[in-house]
């Protein structure tokens, strides 16, 4: 299973129409159909009912839609976190202090750092 399969599945589940979903994805309908078939084969379930009346999600498809959306959200958060770390907006600060040498100013400074930069792990 690949991320583009999940993205394409979610778009099709939102549109419930292969042609509109393919247009929205800026791809042809046949690669979309092939990807959905690959996804169904990989999962071993049918995600969509397809008939003359249209395309509908199966109960497995509805469950998979919830999980696919959750996974895509997590992947977006991962992407944002990595970019933030790479740009210096997030990170970690390690400070080594010998026992008995802790100055109260250091504690106050670290507390202020946590308030001002909650994304930085100290």
Secondary structure, DSSP 8 states (H G I E B T S, - for coil): --HHHHHHHHHHHHH--HHHHHHHHTS-HHHHHHHHHHHHHHHTS--EEEETTEEEE-HHHHHHHHHHHHHHHHHHHHHHHHHHHHTTSSEE------TT---HHHHHHHHHHHHH-TTEE-
